[in-house]
């Protein structure tokens, strides 16, 4: 067997089952402290549903009326998980909005504090490729 085929076979073996748990553990290690993959999944659901985030930020988070959440540019903070939680909780006043449209606290929704944290976890992953 050629070296090329041996490497391909080894890569296939590692990608099947035996490496699944370490890969998932590695991915969750890249998330901010206290954030779990389950929170990110829940946050995506809330973002696209009862959180009403898509109304302004779009279904993919790339913006519209609201800011683009998928790039590295943060308008009202440095984009840390904690800052995103705070910003969702308090919103953005009209005078601080880059386009003059305010973001109400929690986007105008009635999500609770744990749901805010889940949405923040999801939003954080949008601008941190590979952390999902």
SVG drawing of the C-alpha trace seen along z (x, -y; Angstrom):
<svg xmlns="http://www.w3.org/2000/svg" viewBox="-43 -60 47 62">
<polyline fill="none" stroke="black" stroke-width="0.4" points="0.0,0.0 1.4,-3.4 2.0,-6.1 -0.8,-8.1 -3.3,-5.3 -2.2,-4.6 -2.6,-8.2 -6.1,-8.3 -7.1,-5.0 -5.8,-6.5 -7.7,-9.7 -10.9,-7.8 -10.5,-5.7 -10.0,-8.7 -13.0,-10.5 -15.3,-7.5 -16.6,-7.1 -13.4,-6.7 -12.6,-10.4 -16.1,-11.8 -16.0,-12.4 -12.6,-14.1 -13.6,-16.3 -16.8,-17.4 -14.8,-18.0 -12.3,-20.0 -15.1,-22.1 -16.8,-22.8 -13.4,-23.8 -13.3,-26.7 -16.5,-28.1 -16.5,-30.8 -16.4,-29.6 -19.8,-28.4 -21.1,-28.0 -22.1,-24.6 -22.9,-23.3 -26.5,-22.7 -26.8,-26.4 -25.7,-27.3 -28.3,-25.0 -31.0,-26.4 -29.9,-29.9 -30.1,-29.3 -33.7,-28.1 -34.6,-31.1 -32.8,-33.6 -34.9,-32.2 -38.1,-32.0 -39.5,-33.5 -36.5,-35.9 -37.6,-37.7 -33.9,-38.4 -34.3,-37.6 -36.7,-40.5 -33.8,-42.9 -30.7,-40.7 -31.9,-38.3 -32.3,-34.6 -28.6,-34.1 -27.5,-37.0 -26.0,-39.0 -28.1,-42.1 -30.7,-44.2 -32.2,-46.8 -29.9,-45.4 -26.2,-44.9 -24.4,-42.1 -23.6,-39.6 -21.4,-37.3 -18.4,-39.4 -15.6,-40.5 -16.9,-44.1 -18.8,-44.9 -20.4,-48.3 -21.2,-48.5 -18.6,-46.2 -15.6,-44.0 -17.9,-41.1 -17.2,-39.0 -19.8,-36.5 -20.5,-38.5 -20.8,-41.8 -23.3,-40.1 -25.4,-38.9 -25.4,-42.5 -26.2,-44.0 -29.2,-41.7 -30.4,-42.3 -30.2,-46.1 -30.7,-46.7 -29.2,-49.7 -30.7,-53.1 -31.6,-55.1 -28.9,-57.7 -26.2,-54.9 -27.6,-53.0 -25.5,-53.3 -28.6,-53.7 -30.9,-55.5 -33.1,-52.4 -33.0,-51.3 -32.8,-47.7 -35.2,-47.2 -34.1,-45.1 -34.2,-41.5 -35.1,-42.6 -38.6,-43.4 -39.3,-39.7 -40.1,-38.2 -37.2,-35.7 -35.8,-35.0 -32.2,-35.4 -31.2,-31.8 -32.6,-32.2 -30.7,-35.5 -27.5,-33.6 -28.4,-30.9 -29.0,-33.5 -25.7,-35.2 -23.9,-31.9 -25.3,-31.4 -24.6,-35.0 -21.0,-34.7 -20.5,-31.6 -21.7,-33.5 -18.6,-35.7 -16.2,-33.1 -16.0,-30.6 -15.2,-27.0 -16.5,-27.5 -19.9,-25.9"/>
</svg>
